[in-house]
Amino acid sequence: MSDIAKYYGCDVFDSRAMKSVLSTEVYNKLDQTIHEGRQLDSSIAGEVAIAMKNWAVSKGATHYTHWFQPMTGITAEKHDSFINPCGDGGVIMDFSGKELIQGEPDASSFPSGGLRATFEARGYTAWDPTSFAFIKGKTLCIPTAFCAYSGDALDNKTPLLRSMEALNTQAVRVLRLFGNETVNRVTPMTGAEQEYFLIDKAPYEKRRDLIFTGRTLFGAKPPKGQELDDHYFGAINPRIQAFMEDLDETLWRLGIPAKTEHNEVAPSQYELASVYESCNIATDHNQLIMELMQNIALNHGLVCILHEKPFDYVNGSGKHNNWSMQTDAGSNLLSPGKTPSENAQFLLFLTAVIKAVDDYQDLLRLSVATAGNDHRLGASEAPPAIISIFLGDELSAILKAIENNSPYVGSKRKLIKLGVDMIPDFPRDSTDRNRTSPIAFSGNKFEFRMVGSADSIASANIILNSAVADTLREFADKLEDSKNFEKDMHQLIRSTIKEHKRILFNGNGYDDEWVKEATEERGLLNLRTAADCIPYLVHSKNVEMLERMNVFSEKELASRCEIKLDNYCKCLLIEASTMLDMVRRDILPSVCTMMDEFSNTVNNKKKAVPSASCRYESTMIEKLSGMCDEIYDRTEYLESILDKADLSDTFRCSEVIRDELIPAMEKLRKVCDETEELCPKRLLPFPVYEELLFSVY
């Protein structure tokens, strides 16, 4: 057995660890909760807590924390030590079942979107036994859900677990229709591909925009970017390789199945992909991956940047969310299979996804809507903001044959008549991938390619799970009372394809003609910015579906809409304020210094050579003077827009930011970047792109 196999998961209180320290009875009860979805037997909490504490202490842990995911986009934790004072002046290490099951962090300072008044501080964390506890540093981290005193969800985990249960319930109903009485649970599975940048710490610390906002607000185009495609899949730099090895070992010790790592397209950009896991576990693990990337990078003199668009002129970073459904028997419901009956089942689940994506394209778009992700979507480096599904040529041809009730001629030119039990086989990955598609079918899963690199994958999976669950509910309602199941099932598949084929598109999503076709001919939504799509969260259709699936209450949706808009506004307001600060303290003084130097040069040349024309210097003085005035005017204008942005009304504030503030920021940046191109290196106010993007080489 290799060393990796020996230490993999050693810092996780997983099934192996539990089995070794718990009684058989307690272990079996806990295992039923974890793998069968049974309600937790609270009577076992005491023994589990003692065993968990002893295990953690044996590994050097001194504290424990309820690790949760509030609506800040990152994780939160409050550390308590295991010590309990004794009467003799000493302490014992103690941890109770009550402390395991429930915690009480202050909820007043976390985003609540109006669910809580500022003075109402009480909130609760509740142990999620389906996600294993782990040790980070000297702290035992216990994954938990987070809710308000009222019981409303204040986190991402709670609605994610609700959506998984909704999908399980409806998928099992559909499987029963196919005579499957053995499957008891269906779990949505996810594998996230995480993109990120690594740059040297020294130049990073001299860029206030990177420090405050995560992206460069100024920066002229460098002589070289990604034009030569020489970084993508290239040999990994030794310094980066050392970081990756350190990261891998840390992740593996935490039982996180980091699998693939490589250079991405842009200079200093990289990717890490993990093996498929349940949505809940994968979400927890991706949050840890992002945190550990940033922490471990510092140990190597690097900074990990997760912002979706830290640098202009090169690709930004996304996070591909690979999604499928798996039974407790290990069967993938999106795998085409090899027999007619399996193909029929596959096509029913496939068309359920197609219908769900079409019906709830607005929810899927807003599930990835952030200020940072607006820089990517529709920018010819990521999927367009218009939701569509790519199926590939062969699968599309099969669906067309079903729609037209005509024979399908497969890739081997074998004629197969389309009958009740004669849905044809087809090979996996029978067509090329489409990198411009927001949602692409890739053999046995859907790849949702719109998630931002800094964002939690929870939101996207909540919507995917919920929308598909609701469609499966509708299918089950129609088919459960059927007198002729096979006939009615095929008619349902056929009618669903007809009604929702507008969402299917195999072409180039970057083409301007697609935007016209999608919006004008197909009637698809083109929600270009977060400000455009976030309000759809509280549209009646969406509220009704999410309430019907018991994923969100109307009140919880209203709060999340407010939080998303508030976060969008605050991100952009911080960026605008940072721009003003950098212009006034760095850029304008630098331009004035350049003009002074040219003026002094003119005076010195005139003294030495009275007839000197000084055309170059005079031209530069005139040009810089004009730029200086333009920068000043645009700075004053930006500040006037900033003064109009009132956070007391986030809907109106987001519109002001979208329509006025962002264009003003873009115009200010343009002229500032032009001055950078004229500035001698010794007068540059901060490190430029070539220093940032190529600092590790």
Stockholm file with secondary structure:
# STOCKHOLM 1.0

chainA/1-697         MSDIAKYYGCDVFDSRAMKSVLSTEVYNKLDQTIHEGRQLDSSIAGEVAIAMKNWAVSKGATHYTHWFQPMTGITAEKHDSFINPCGDGGVIMDFSGKELIQGEPDASSFPSGGLRATFEARGYTAWDPTSFAFIKGKTLCIPTAFCAYSGDALDNKTPLLRSMEALNTQAVRVLRLFGNETVNRVTPMTGAEQEYFLIDKAPYEKRRDLIFTGRTLFGAKPPKGQELDDHYFGAINPRIQAFMEDLDETLWRLGIPAKTEHNEVAPSQYELASVYESCNIATDHNQLIMELMQNIALNHGLVCILHEKPFDYVNGSGKHNNWSMQTDAGSNLLSPGKTPSENAQFLLFLTAVIKAVDDYQDLLRLSVATAGNDHRLGASEAPPAIISIFLGDELSAILKAIENNSPYVGSKRKLIKLGVDMIPDFPRDSTDRNRTSPIAFSGNKFEFRMVGSADSIASANIILNSAVADTLREFADKLEDSKNFEKDMHQLIRSTIKEHKRILFNGNGYDDEWVKEATEERGLLNLRTAADCIPYLVHSKNVEMLERMNVFSEKELASRCEIKLDNYCKCLLIEASTMLDMVRRDILPSVCTMMDEFSNTVNNKKKAVPSASCRYESTMIEKLSGMCDEIYDRTEYLESILDKADLSDTFRCSEVIRDELIPAMEKLRKVCDETEELCPKRLLPFPVYEELLFSVY
#=GR chainA/1-697 SS CCHHHHHTTTTBCCHHHHHHHSCHHHHHHHHHHHHHCCCCCGGGHHHHHHHHHHHHHHTTCCEEEEEBCBTTSSCBCCEEESEEECTTSCEEECCCHHHHHEECCBCTTSCCTTSSCTTCCBEEEEECTTSCCEEETTEEEEEEEEEETTSCBCBSHHHHHHHHHHHHHHHHHHHHHTTCCSCCCEEEEEEEEEEEEEEEHHHHTTCHHHHHHSSCSCCCCCSCSSTTCCSTTCCCCHHHHHHHHHHHHHHHHTTCCEEEEEECSSTTEEEEEECCEEHHHHHHHHHHHHHHHHHHHHHTTEEEECCSCSSTTSCCCEEEEEEEEEETTSCBTTSCCSSHHHHHHHHHHHHHHHHHHHHTHHHHHHTTCCTTGGGTTTTTSSCCSSCCEECCHHHHHHHHHHHHTCCEECTTCCEECCCTTCCCCCCTTCSCCCTTCSEEECSSSEEEEEEETTSCSHHHHHHHHHHHHHHHHHHHHHHTTCSSHHHHHHHHHHHHHHHHGGGBCCSCTTCHHHHHIIIIISCCCCCCSHHHHGGGGGSHHHHHHHHHTTSCCHHHHHHHHHHHHHHHHHHHHHHHHHHHHHIIIIIHHHHHHHHHHHHHHHHHHHHHCTTCCCHHHHHHHHHHHHHHHHHHHHHHHHHHHHHHCCTTSHHHHHHHIIIIIHHHHHHHHHHHHHHHHHSCGGGCSSCCHHHHHTTTC
#=GC SS_cons         CCHHHHHTTTTBCCHHHHHHHSCHHHHHHHHHHHHHCCCCCGGGHHHHHHHHHHHHHHTTCCEEEEEBCBTTSSCBCCEEESEEECTTSCEEECCCHHHHHEECCBCTTSCCTTSSCTTCCBEEEEECTTSCCEEETTEEEEEEEEEETTSCBCBSHHHHHHHHHHHHHHHHHHHHHTTCCSCCCEEEEEEEEEEEEEEEHHHHTTCHHHHHHSSCSCCCCCSCSSTTCCSTTCCCCHHHHHHHHHHHHHHHHTTCCEEEEEECSSTTEEEEEECCEEHHHHHHHHHHHHHHHHHHHHHTTEEEECCSCSSTTSCCCEEEEEEEEEETTSCBTTSCCSSHHHHHHHHHHHHHHHHHHHHTHHHHHHTTCCTTGGGTTTTTSSCCSSCCEECCHHHHHHHHHHHHTCCEECTTCCEECCCTTCCCCCCTTCSCCCTTCSEEECSSSEEEEEEETTSCSHHHHHHHHHHHHHHHHHHHHHHTTCSSHHHHHHHHHHHHHHHHGGGBCCSCTTCHHHHHIIIIISCCCCCCSHHHHGGGGGSHHHHHHHHHTTSCCHHHHHHHHHHHHHHHHHHHHHHHHHHHHHIIIIIHHHHHHHHHHHHHHHHHHHHHCTTCCCHHHHHHHHHHHHHHHHHHHHHHHHHHHHHHCCTTSHHHHHHHIIIIIHHHHHHHHHHHHHHHHHSCGGGCSSCCHHHHHTTTC
//
